[in-house]
Amino acid sequence: MPVGEAYPKLIHYSTNIQEGHVPDEVYDRARKVFTEKELADLTFAIAAINGWNRLNSAARTVAGTYRPAKSRAA
């Protein structure tokens, strides 16, 4: 399975936890495509992005409205 097909399934099952764990078939295919480090990095990235998405959803943040504060002169 090419990388382009492996990671969307991993993302889907990692973020849709109501469906249960990542199926063995999906995990086994991802292990064949990614190195152990790549798989760990991808898993942490999925968890971080999913966490931020859940926080933004709970806070009802509208995408694209964030504006950083202007720097203050010291």
PDB file with one MODEL, atoms N, CA, C and O in Angstrom:
MODEL        1
ATOM      1  N   MET A   1       0.857  -1.176   0.000  1.00  0.00           N
ATOM      2  CA  MET A   1       0.000   0.000   0.000  1.00  0.00           C
ATOM      3  C   MET A   1       0.897   1.231   0.000  1.00  0.00           C
ATOM      4  O   MET A   1       1.781   1.351   0.848  1.00  0.00           O
ATOM      5  N   PRO A   2       0.680   2.137  -0.934  1.00  0.00           N
ATOM      6  CA  PRO A   2       1.472   3.373  -0.974  1.00  0.00           C
ATOM      7  C   PRO A   2       1.185   4.241   0.246  1.00  0.00           C
ATOM      8  O   PRO A   2       0.137   4.129   0.881  1.00  0.00           O
ATOM      9  N   VAL A   3       2.143   5.109   0.553  1.00  0.00           N
ATOM     10  CA  VAL A   3       2.014   6.015   1.692  1.00  0.00           C
ATOM     11  C   VAL A   3       0.726   6.829   1.588  1.00  0.00           C
ATOM     12  O   VAL A   3       0.035   7.032   2.587  1.00  0.00           O
ATOM     13  N   GLY A   4       0.407   7.291   0.390  1.00  0.00           N
ATOM     14  CA  GLY A   4      -0.774   8.108   0.185  1.00  0.00           C
ATOM     15  C   GLY A   4      -2.077   7.412   0.537  1.00  0.00           C
ATOM     16  O   GLY A   4      -3.088   8.076   0.765  1.00  0.00           O
ATOM     17  N   GLU A   5      -2.070   6.092   0.585  1.00  0.00           N
ATOM     18  CA  GLU A   5      -3.265   5.342   0.963  1.00  0.00           C
ATOM     19  C   GLU A   5      -3.228   4.913   2.423  1.00  0.00           C
ATOM     20  O   GLU A   5      -4.274   4.666   3.023  1.00  0.00           O
ATOM     21  N   ALA A   6      -2.041   4.825   2.994  1.00  0.00           N
ATOM     22  CA  ALA A   6      -1.906   4.315   4.363  1.00  0.00           C
ATOM     23  C   ALA A   6      -2.278   5.353   5.409  1.00  0.00           C
ATOM     24  O   ALA A   6      -2.971   5.037   6.376  1.00  0.00           O
ATOM     25  N   TYR A   7      -1.828   6.579   5.231  1.00  0.00           N
ATOM     26  CA  TYR A   7      -2.050   7.531   6.323  1.00  0.00           C
ATOM     27  C   TYR A   7      -3.478   8.025   6.458  1.00  0.00           C
ATOM     28  O   TYR A   7      -3.893   8.273   7.590  1.00  0.00           O
ATOM     29  N   PRO A   8      -4.284   8.192   5.381  1.00  0.00           N
ATOM     30  CA  PRO A   8      -5.670   8.630   5.615  1.00  0.00           C
ATOM     31  C   PRO A   8      -6.479   7.636   6.459  1.00  0.00           C
ATOM     32  O   PRO A   8      -7.280   8.042   7.301  1.00  0.00           O
ATOM     33  N   LYS A   9      -6.269   6.350   6.232  1.00  0.00           N
ATOM     34  CA  LYS A   9      -6.987   5.350   7.028  1.00  0.00           C
ATOM     35  C   LYS A   9      -6.522   5.391   8.478  1.00  0.00           C
ATOM     36  O   LYS A   9      -7.335   5.271   9.395  1.00  0.00           O
ATOM     37  N   LEU A  10      -5.226   5.558   8.688  1.00  0.00           N
ATOM     38  CA  LEU A  10      -4.697   5.649  10.041  1.00  0.00           C
ATOM     39  C   LEU A  10      -5.277   6.880  10.748  1.00  0.00           C
ATOM     40  O   LEU A  10      -5.670   6.801  11.912  1.00  0.00           O
ATOM     41  N   ILE A  11      -5.328   7.995  10.056  1.00  0.00           N
ATOM     42  CA  ILE A  11      -5.905   9.214  10.628  1.00  0.00           C
ATOM     43  C   ILE A  11      -7.383   8.986  10.958  1.00  0.00           C
ATOM     44  O   ILE A  11      -7.840   9.320  12.051  1.00  0.00           O
ATOM     45  N   HIS A  12      -8.113   8.425  10.019  1.00  0.00           N
ATOM     46  CA  HIS A  12      -9.546   8.200  10.227  1.00  0.00           C
ATOM     47  C   HIS A  12      -9.809   7.395  11.494  1.00  0.00           C
ATOM     48  O   HIS A  12     -10.588   7.815  12.350  1.00  0.00           O
ATOM     49  N   TYR A  13      -9.168   6.251  11.611  1.00  0.00           N
ATOM     50  CA  TYR A  13      -9.442   5.379  12.748  1.00  0.00           C
ATOM     51  C   TYR A  13      -8.820   5.894  14.041  1.00  0.00           C
ATOM     52  O   TYR A  13      -9.285   5.543  15.126  1.00  0.00           O
ATOM     53  N   SER A  14      -7.785   6.715  13.951  1.00  0.00           N
ATOM     54  CA  SER A  14      -7.173   7.289  15.150  1.00  0.00           C
ATOM     55  C   SER A  14      -8.032   8.398  15.736  1.00  0.00           C
ATOM     56  O   SER A  14      -8.010   8.625  16.946  1.00  0.00           O
ATOM     57  N   THR A  15      -8.789   9.090  14.894  1.00  0.00           N
ATOM     58  CA  THR A  15      -9.580  10.225  15.373  1.00  0.00           C
ATOM     59  C   THR A  15     -11.037   9.866  15.619  1.00  0.00           C
ATOM     60  O   THR A  15     -11.715  10.570  16.368  1.00  0.00           O
ATOM     61  N   ASN A  16     -11.534   8.813  15.024  1.00  0.00           N
ATOM     62  CA  ASN A  16     -12.918   8.379  15.220  1.00  0.00           C
ATOM     63  C   ASN A  16     -12.948   7.247  16.237  1.00  0.00           C
ATOM     64  O   ASN A  16     -13.192   6.089  15.897  1.00  0.00           O
ATOM     65  N   ILE A  17     -12.697   7.607  17.485  1.00  0.00           N
ATOM     66  CA  ILE A  17     -12.525   6.582  18.516  1.00  0.00           C
ATOM     67  C   ILE A  17     -13.820   5.874  18.892  1.00  0.00           C
ATOM     68  O   ILE A  17     -13.786   4.816  19.521  1.00  0.00           O
ATOM     69  N   GLN A  18     -14.964   6.445  18.513  1.00  0.00           N
ATOM     70  CA  GLN A  18     -16.220   5.752  18.793  1.00  0.00           C
ATOM     71  C   GLN A  18     -16.314   4.457  18.007  1.00  0.00           C
ATOM     72  O   GLN A  18     -17.111   3.580  18.343  1.00  0.00           O
ATOM     73  N   GLU A  19     -15.506   4.331  16.961  1.00  0.00           N
ATOM     74  CA  GLU A  19     -15.484   3.098  16.166  1.00  0.00           C
ATOM     75  C   GLU A  19     -14.590   2.035  16.800  1.00  0.00           C
ATOM     76  O   GLU A  19     -14.543   0.901  16.322  1.00  0.00           O
ATOM     77  N   GLY A  20     -13.896   2.384  17.851  1.00  0.00           N
ATOM     78  CA  GLY A  20     -12.985   1.456  18.513  1.00  0.00           C
ATOM     79  C   GLY A  20     -11.544   1.757  18.149  1.00  0.00           C
ATOM     80  O   GLY A  20     -11.221   2.864  17.719  1.00  0.00           O
ATOM     81  N   HIS A  21     -10.698   0.791  18.319  1.00  0.00           N
ATOM     82  CA  HIS A  21      -9.271   0.947  18.039  1.00  0.00           C
ATOM     83  C   HIS A  21      -9.006   0.934  16.537  1.00  0.00           C
ATOM     84  O   HIS A  21      -9.864   0.564  15.735  1.00  0.00           O
ATOM     85  N   VAL A  22      -7.798   1.347  16.185  1.00  0.00           N
ATOM     86  CA  VAL A  22      -7.368   1.235  14.787  1.00  0.00           C
ATOM     87  C   VAL A  22      -7.377  -0.255  14.442  1.00  0.00           C
ATOM     88  O   VAL A  22      -6.746  -1.049  15.138  1.00  0.00           O
ATOM     89  N   PRO A  23      -8.079  -0.641  13.386  1.00  0.00           N
ATOM     90  CA  PRO A  23      -8.119  -2.064  13.019  1.00  0.00           C
ATOM     91  C   PRO A  23      -6.717  -2.618  12.762  1.00  0.00           C
ATOM     92  O   PRO A  23      -5.841  -1.913  12.260  1.00  0.00           O
ATOM     93  N   ASP A  24      -6.522  -3.871  13.108  1.00  0.00           N
ATOM     94  CA  ASP A  24      -5.221  -4.513  12.910  1.00  0.00           C
ATOM     95  C   ASP A  24      -4.745  -4.388  11.474  1.00  0.00           C
ATOM     96  O   ASP A  24      -3.563  -4.146  11.234  1.00  0.00           O
ATOM     97  N   GLU A  25      -5.649  -4.550  10.518  1.00  0.00           N
ATOM     98  CA  GLU A  25      -5.283  -4.481   9.099  1.00  0.00           C
ATOM     99  C   GLU A  25      -4.699  -3.107   8.746  1.00  0.00           C
ATOM    100  O   GLU A  25      -3.700  -3.018   8.032  1.00  0.00           O
ATOM    101  N   VAL A  26      -5.321  -2.052   9.243  1.00  0.00           N
ATOM    102  CA  VAL A  26      -4.857  -0.688   8.974  1.00  0.00           C
ATOM    103  C   VAL A  26      -3.504  -0.449   9.641  1.00  0.00           C
ATOM    104  O   VAL A  26      -2.590   0.108   9.033  1.00  0.00           O
ATOM    105  N   TYR A  27      -3.390  -0.877  10.895  1.00  0.00           N
ATOM    106  CA  TYR A  27      -2.138  -0.688  11.626  1.00  0.00           C
ATOM    107  C   TYR A  27      -0.997  -1.489  10.984  1.00  0.00           C
ATOM    108  O   TYR A  27       0.111  -0.977  10.825  1.00  0.00           O
ATOM    109  N   ASP A  28      -1.270  -2.732  10.622  1.00  0.00           N
ATOM    110  CA  ASP A  28      -0.242  -3.572   9.996  1.00  0.00           C
ATOM    111  C   ASP A  28       0.230  -2.985   8.670  1.00  0.00           C
ATOM    112  O   ASP A  28       1.419  -3.032   8.357  1.00  0.00           O
ATOM    113  N   ARG A  29      -0.698  -2.434   7.891  1.00  0.00           N
ATOM    114  CA  ARG A  29      -0.307  -1.820   6.608  1.00  0.00           C
ATOM    115  C   ARG A  29       0.524  -0.568   6.851  1.00  0.00           C
ATOM    116  O   ARG A  29       1.500  -0.320   6.144  1.00  0.00           O
ATOM    117  N   ALA A  30       0.138   0.219   7.849  1.00  0.00           N
ATOM    118  CA  ALA A  30       0.911   1.425   8.167  1.00  0.00           C
ATOM    119  C   ALA A  30       2.324   1.053   8.613  1.00  0.00           C
ATOM    120  O   ALA A  30       3.285   1.741   8.268  1.00  0.00           O
ATOM    121  N   ARG A  31       2.453  -0.019   9.370  1.00  0.00           N
ATOM    122  CA  ARG A  31       3.785  -0.459   9.819  1.00  0.00           C
ATOM    123  C   ARG A  31       4.669  -0.889   8.659  1.00  0.00           C
ATOM    124  O   ARG A  31       5.893  -0.779   8.733  1.00  0.00           O
ATOM    125  N   LYS A  32       4.050  -1.381   7.583  1.00  0.00           N
ATOM    126  CA  LYS A  32       4.828  -1.786   6.417  1.00  0.00           C
ATOM    127  C   LYS A  32       5.301  -0.584   5.604  1.00  0.00           C
ATOM    128  O   LYS A  32       6.316  -0.656   4.911  1.00  0.00           O
ATOM    129  N   VAL A  33       4.563   0.516   5.693  1.00  0.00           N
ATOM    130  CA  VAL A  33       4.858   1.706   4.892  1.00  0.00           C
ATOM    131  C   VAL A  33       5.782   2.670   5.625  1.00  0.00           C
ATOM    132  O   VAL A  33       6.673   3.263   5.018  1.00  0.00           O
ATOM    133  N   PHE A  34       5.570   2.825   6.931  1.00  0.00           N
ATOM    134  CA  PHE A  34       6.326   3.799   7.716  1.00  0.00           C
ATOM    135  C   PHE A  34       7.355   3.114   8.599  1.00  0.00           C
ATOM    136  O   PHE A  34       7.159   1.980   9.038  1.00  0.00           O
ATOM    137  N   THR A  35       8.452   3.815   8.854  1.00  0.00           N
ATOM    138  CA  THR A  35       9.402   3.329   9.847  1.00  0.00           C
ATOM    139  C   THR A  35       8.762   3.488  11.222  1.00  0.00           C
ATOM    140  O   THR A  35       7.726   4.140  11.358  1.00  0.00           O
ATOM    141  N   GLU A  36       9.370   2.901  12.227  1.00  0.00           N
ATOM    142  CA  GLU A  36       8.834   3.020  13.584  1.00  0.00           C
ATOM    143  C   GLU A  36       8.781   4.490  14.022  1.00  0.00           C
ATOM    144  O   GLU A  36       7.807   4.925  14.637  1.00  0.00           O
ATOM    145  N   LYS A  37       9.832   5.244  13.701  1.00  0.00           N
ATOM    146  CA  LYS A  37       9.878   6.661  14.059  1.00  0.00           C
ATOM    147  C   LYS A  37       8.818   7.456  13.297  1.00  0.00           C
ATOM    148  O   LYS A  37       8.140   8.303  13.880  1.00  0.00           O
ATOM    149  N   GLU A  38       8.673   7.189  12.009  1.00  0.00           N
ATOM    150  CA  GLU A  38       7.657   7.885  11.221  1.00  0.00           C
ATOM    151  C   GLU A  38       6.254   7.607  11.752  1.00  0.00           C
ATOM    152  O   GLU A  38       5.420   8.509  11.830  1.00  0.00           O
ATOM    153  N   LEU A  39       6.005   6.362  12.114  1.00  0.00           N
ATOM    154  CA  LEU A  39       4.697   6.004  12.638  1.00  0.00           C
ATOM    155  C   LEU A  39       4.448   6.685  13.982  1.00  0.00           C
ATOM    156  O   LEU A  39       3.340   7.151  14.246  1.00  0.00           O
ATOM    157  N   ALA A  40       5.465   6.744  14.825  1.00  0.00           N
ATOM    158  CA  ALA A  40       5.330   7.439  16.105  1.00  0.00           C
ATOM    159  C   ALA A  40       5.099   8.931  15.883  1.00  0.00           C
ATOM    160  O   ALA A  40       4.223   9.522  16.514  1.00  0.00           O
ATOM    161  N   ASP A  41       5.874   9.542  14.996  1.00  0.00           N
ATOM    162  CA  ASP A  41       5.705  10.972  14.704  1.00  0.00           C
ATOM    163  C   ASP A  41       4.320  11.264  14.145  1.00  0.00           C
ATOM    164  O   ASP A  41       3.682  12.242  14.535  1.00  0.00           O
ATOM    165  N   LEU A  42       3.861  10.423  13.239  1.00  0.00           N
ATOM    166  CA  LEU A  42       2.536  10.606  12.645  1.00  0.00           C
ATOM    167  C   LEU A  42       1.447  10.456  13.708  1.00  0.00           C
ATOM    168  O   LEU A  42       0.486  11.225  13.726  1.00  0.00           O
ATOM    169  N   THR A  43       1.594   9.483  14.578  1.00  0.00           N
ATOM    170  CA  THR A  43       0.609   9.260  15.638  1.00  0.00           C
ATOM    171  C   THR A  43       0.540  10.458  16.576  1.00  0.00           C
ATOM    172  O   THR A  43      -0.553  10.882  16.951  1.00  0.00           O
ATOM    173  N   PHE A  44       1.688  11.012  16.963  1.00  0.00           N
ATOM    174  CA  PHE A  44       1.687  12.192  17.830  1.00  0.00           C
ATOM    175  C   PHE A  44       1.121  13.410  17.112  1.00  0.00           C
ATOM    176  O   PHE A  44       0.426  14.219  17.727  1.00  0.00           O
ATOM    177  N   ALA A  45       1.407  13.553  15.824  1.00  0.00           N
ATOM    178  CA  ALA A  45       0.840  14.679  15.057  1.00  0.00           C
ATOM    179  C   ALA A  45      -0.682  14.557  14.981  1.00  0.00           C
ATOM    180  O   ALA A  45      -1.393  15.547  15.149  1.00  0.00           O
ATOM    181  N   ILE A  46      -1.177  13.355  14.729  1.00  0.00           N
ATOM    182  CA  ILE A  46      -2.624  13.128  14.684  1.00  0.00           C
ATOM    183  C   ILE A  46      -3.244  13.492  16.030  1.00  0.00           C
ATOM    184  O   ILE A  46      -4.272  14.166  16.075  1.00  0.00           O
ATOM    185  N   ALA A  47      -2.631  13.054  17.117  1.00  0.00           N
ATOM    186  CA  ALA A  47      -3.167  13.331  18.451  1.00  0.00           C
ATOM    187  C   ALA A  47      -3.156  14.831  18.754  1.00  0.00           C
ATOM    188  O   ALA A  47      -4.115  15.354  19.321  1.00  0.00           O
ATOM    189  N   ALA A  48      -2.085  15.520  18.383  1.00  0.00           N
ATOM    190  CA  ALA A  48      -1.981  16.961  18.654  1.00  0.00           C
ATOM    191  C   ALA A  48      -3.026  17.738  17.857  1.00  0.00           C
ATOM    192  O   ALA A  48      -3.728  18.582  18.413  1.00  0.00           O
ATOM    193  N   ILE A  49      -3.130  17.462  16.577  1.00  0.00           N
ATOM    194  CA  ILE A  49      -4.100  18.169  15.733  1.00  0.00           C
ATOM    195  C   ILE A  49      -5.523  17.869  16.189  1.00  0.00           C
ATOM    196  O   ILE A  49      -6.360  18.770  16.247  1.00  0.00           O
ATOM    197  N   ASN A  50      -5.801  16.615  16.510  1.00  0.00           N
ATOM    198  CA  ASN A  50      -7.129  16.247  16.979  1.00  0.00           C
ATOM    199  C   ASN A  50      -7.458  16.962  18.294  1.00  0.00           C
ATOM    200  O   ASN A  50      -8.590  17.404  18.494  1.00  0.00           O
ATOM    201  N   GLY A  51      -6.483  17.075  19.177  1.00  0.00           N
ATOM    202  CA  GLY A  51      -6.682  17.785  20.434  1.00  0.00           C
ATOM    203  C   GLY A  51      -7.011  19.251  20.219  1.00  0.00           C
ATOM    204  O   GLY A  51      -7.937  19.777  20.836  1.00  0.00           O
ATOM    205  N   TRP A  52      -6.261  19.914  19.350  1.00  0.00           N
ATOM    206  CA  TRP A  52      -6.531  21.326  19.052  1.00  0.00           C
ATOM    207  C   TRP A  52      -7.902  21.492  18.397  1.00  0.00           C
ATOM    208  O   TRP A  52      -8.625  22.441  18.696  1.00  0.00           O
ATOM    209  N   ASN A  53      -8.254  20.574  17.510  1.00  0.00           N
ATOM    210  CA  ASN A  53      -9.574  20.642  16.872  1.00  0.00           C
ATOM    211  C   ASN A  53     -10.695  20.513  17.897  1.00  0.00           C
ATOM    212  O   ASN A  53     -11.702  21.216  17.807  1.00  0.00           O
ATOM    213  N   ARG A  54     -10.530  19.628  18.862  1.00  0.00           N
ATOM    214  CA  ARG A  54     -11.551  19.449  19.894  1.00  0.00           C
ATOM    215  C   ARG A  54     -11.647  20.675  20.798  1.00  0.00           C
ATOM    216  O   ARG A  54     -12.745  21.073  21.185  1.00  0.00           O
ATOM    217  N   LEU A  55     -10.503  21.277  21.138  1.00  0.00           N
ATOM    218  CA  LEU A  55     -10.539  22.501  21.942  1.00  0.00           C
ATOM    219  C   LEU A  55     -11.232  23.637  21.190  1.00  0.00           C
ATOM    220  O   LEU A  55     -12.048  24.362  21.758  1.00  0.00           O
ATOM    221  N   ASN A  56     -10.901  23.780  19.926  1.00  0.00           N
ATOM    222  CA  ASN A  56     -11.539  24.831  19.122  1.00  0.00           C
ATOM    223  C   ASN A  56     -13.035  24.584  18.962  1.00  0.00           C
ATOM    224  O   ASN A  56     -13.825  25.528  18.963  1.00  0.00           O
ATOM    225  N   SER A  57     -13.419  23.339  18.827  1.00  0.00           N
ATOM    226  CA  SER A  57     -14.836  23.007  18.714  1.00  0.00           C
ATOM    227  C   SER A  57     -15.567  23.352  20.010  1.00  0.00           C
ATOM    228  O   SER A  57     -16.655  23.928  19.977  1.00  0.00           O
ATOM    229  N   ALA A  58     -14.975  23.005  21.140  1.00  0.00           N
ATOM    230  CA  ALA A  58     -15.601  23.285  22.435  1.00  0.00           C
ATOM    231  C   ALA A  58     -15.711  24.790  22.692  1.00  0.00           C
ATOM    232  O   ALA A  58     -16.676  25.254  23.298  1.00  0.00           O
ATOM    233  N   ALA A  59     -14.712  25.549  22.224  1.00  0.00           N
ATOM    234  CA  ALA A  59     -14.713  27.001  22.426  1.00  0.00           C
ATOM    235  C   ALA A  59     -15.494  27.732  21.338  1.00  0.00           C
ATOM    236  O   ALA A  59     -15.634  28.954  21.368  1.00  0.00           O
ATOM    237  N   ARG A  60     -15.996  26.967  20.384  1.00  0.00           N
ATOM    238  CA  ARG A  60     -16.748  27.522  19.251  1.00  0.00           C
ATOM    239  C   ARG A  60     -15.942  28.570  18.488  1.00  0.00           C
ATOM    240  O   ARG A  60     -16.472  29.593  18.055  1.00  0.00           O
ATOM    241  N   THR A  61     -14.676  28.296  18.338  1.00  0.00           N
ATOM    242  CA  THR A  61     -13.781  29.178  17.605  1.00  0.00           C
ATOM    243  C   THR A  61     -14.069  29.069  16.112  1.00  0.00           C
ATOM    244  O   THR A  61     -14.190  27.966  15.579  1.00  0.00           O
ATOM    245  N   VAL A  62     -14.177  30.197  15.448  1.00  0.00           N
ATOM    246  CA  VAL A  62     -14.429  30.210  14.012  1.00  0.00           C
ATOM    247  C   VAL A  62     -13.081  30.188  13.291  1.00  0.00           C
ATOM    248  O   VAL A  62     -12.218  31.028  13.547  1.00  0.00           O
ATOM    249  N   ALA A  63     -12.911  29.239  12.405  1.00  0.00           N
ATOM    250  CA  ALA A  63     -11.654  29.118  11.668  1.00  0.00           C
ATOM    251  C   ALA A  63     -11.346  30.400  10.900  1.00  0.00           C
ATOM    252  O   ALA A  63     -12.229  30.988  10.275  1.00  0.00           O
ATOM    253  N   GLY A  64     -10.088  30.825  10.953  1.00  0.00           N
ATOM    254  CA  GLY A  64      -9.645  31.992  10.197  1.00  0.00           C
ATOM    255  C   GLY A  64      -9.822  33.327  10.902  1.00  0.00           C
ATOM    256  O   GLY A  64      -9.493  34.368  10.334  1.00  0.00           O
ATOM    257  N   THR A  65     -10.335  33.319  12.129  1.00  0.00           N
ATOM    258  CA  THR A  65     -10.580  34.590  12.815  1.00  0.00           C
ATOM    259  C   THR A  65      -9.463  34.977  13.774  1.00  0.00           C
ATOM    260  O   THR A  65      -9.452  36.103  14.270  1.00  0.00           O
ATOM    261  N   TYR A  66      -8.529  34.080  14.049  1.00  0.00           N
ATOM    262  CA  TYR A  66      -7.453  34.388  14.997  1.00  0.00           C
ATOM    263  C   TYR A  66      -6.510  35.435  14.414  1.00  0.00           C
ATOM    264  O   TYR A  66      -6.095  35.341  13.259  1.00  0.00           O
ATOM    265  N   ARG A  67      -6.185  36.415  15.215  1.00  0.00           N
ATOM    266  CA  ARG A  67      -5.200  37.440  14.840  1.00  0.00           C
ATOM    267  C   ARG A  67      -4.243  37.595  16.008  1.00  0.00           C
ATOM    268  O   ARG A  67      -4.666  37.926  17.115  1.00  0.00           O
ATOM    269  N   PRO A  68      -2.958  37.359  15.778  1.00  0.00           N
ATOM    270  CA  PRO A  68      -1.998  37.493  16.873  1.00  0.00           C
ATOM    271  C   PRO A  68      -1.932  38.952  17.348  1.00  0.00           C
ATOM    272  O   PRO A  68      -2.149  39.891  16.582  1.00  0.00           O
ATOM    273  N   ALA A  69      -1.627  39.099  18.632  1.00  0.00           N
ATOM    274  CA  ALA A  69      -1.499  40.440  19.207  1.00  0.00           C
ATOM    275  C   ALA A  69      -0.289  41.137  18.595  1.00  0.00           C
ATOM    276  O   ALA A  69       0.705  40.496  18.255  1.00  0.00           O
ATOM    277  N   LYS A  70      -0.386  42.449  18.462  1.00  0.00           N
ATOM    278  CA  LYS A  70       0.748  43.215  17.946  1.00  0.00           C
ATOM    279  C   LYS A  70       1.855  43.224  18.977  1.00  0.00           C
ATOM    280  O   LYS A  70       1.594  43.283  20.179  1.00  0.00           O
ATOM    281  N   SER A  71       3.085  43.167  18.514  1.00  0.00           N
ATOM    282  CA  SER A  71       4.234  43.190  19.421  1.00  0.00           C
ATOM    283  C   SER A  71       4.316  44.519  20.130  1.00  0.00           C
ATOM    284  O   SER A  71       4.030  45.572  19.561  1.00  0.00           O
ATOM    285  N   ARG A  72       4.711  44.446  21.381  1.00  0.00           N
ATOM    286  CA  ARG A  72       4.912  45.677  22.149  1.00  0.00           C
ATOM    287  C   ARG A  72       6.389  46.018  22.132  1.00  0.00           C
ATOM    288  O   ARG A  72       7.239  45.136  22.256  1.00  0.00           O
ATOM    289  N   ALA A  73       6.690  47.285  21.980  1.00  0.00           N
ATOM    290  CA  ALA A  73       8.074  47.725  22.013  1.00  0.00           C
ATOM    291  C   ALA A  73       8.589  47.625  23.446  1.00  0.00           C
ATOM    292  O   ALA A  73       7.884  47.974  24.393  1.00  0.00           O
ATOM    293  N   ALA A  74       9.805  47.155  23.595  1.00  0.00           N
ATOM    294  CA  ALA A  74      10.371  46.996  24.945  1.00  0.00           C
ATOM    295  C   ALA A  74      10.936  48.270  25.468  1.00  0.00           C
ATOM    296  O   ALA A  74      11.448  48.305  26.587  1.00  0.00           O
TER     297      ALA A  74
ENDMDL
END
